[in-house]
Structure formats: C-alpha cells, structure tokens
Amino acid sequence: MALFKKRTVGKPGEWYYCLEHKKVEEGPDCPGKDRFGPYPSRVEAQNAMDTARERNLEWENDPRWHDSAARGKDDD
C-alpha cells in the first residue's frame, strides 16, 4: 500500500504554466519540474514567463545580491 497517492487531477482554481508544453493548465497535469505555479487565475498563469523575466531582471540589478568581490571592487 502506497503512503502517498499521486494526485492526477488538480484542484479547481489552481492554474499552472507548463514549461515543456508552453501552455496554461488547470491543475497539475505535468510534473512539478516542468511547471510554474500555482497561480490564482488563468491570466496570471498566462503571464508566468513575463513575471519570471521581470523578477530575474530585478534580482540581477539588486545591489544586495552583488557583493564587492564579485564586482571586482575592494571596499577596504
């Protein structure tokens, strides 16, 4: 007897963006390694790649993520 049952049907209202198929899904149809989510709405899932792109840009430009050694500066 299995301890954990694999969920094959998603909950209504859970939206995911599948990275492999490049489509929005209601419920987790694809493996977790291939999807972003859950999102509260279909629209937010459709914008998943834009949201990820914006967040990556914010992190790349955030000075808290770059120490002086990584930039080649010496603050001493």
N, C-alpha and C positions, 0 to 999 in steps of 0.2 A: 504494500500500500504506500503510495507516494505521500510524502509530507506536504509538499507544495504542489498545488494544481496549477498548471499553466493556464492563464487566462486567455481564451481565444476570442472573446468578444469584449469590446471596450464599453465603457460606461457612456451613456448618452451625455452629450455636453463636453466630453473630453476630446479635444482636437489636437492632432499631431501633424508635423510636416515630415514626410519620408524623404530622407536624403538620397536614397538609392533610386526611388521611382519619381522623385521630384513632384510629389503631389500631396494634397491635404487628405488626411484620413480622420474619420470619426472613430475613436477608439484605437488602441494599439494593434494595428494589423501587422506591422513589420517589427523585427527585433529592435530592442532598445538602442543598440549600437548604430542603427540606421535612421534614427528619428530625433527630432526636436519636439519638446512638449512635456506635459500637456499645456495647451492654451485654452482659455475660457471661451473662445469663439473661433469660428471658421476664418474670419477676417484676420485675426491675429496670427493664426497658423499660416495663412497665405503670405503674410509679411515676415515669416520667420527668418528668411535669408537676409532681408533688409535689416531686421533688428540685430542679427548676429554681426553683420558688416558694420553697423553703427557702433555697436559695443566694442568690437575689435579696434576700431579707429580711436574710440575714447581711451581704451586701455593703452594703446600704443603711444598716445600723446599725453598720458597721465604721468607727471613727474614723480609721483610716489612709487611708480613701478620701475624707475630707472635710477640706479644709484650712480654715484660719481665715477666709480671704477669702470662701469660698463660704458660710460661715455668717453672715457679716456682723460678725465679731469682729475686733478689732485686738489682736494679742498684743504689740505694741511698747510 
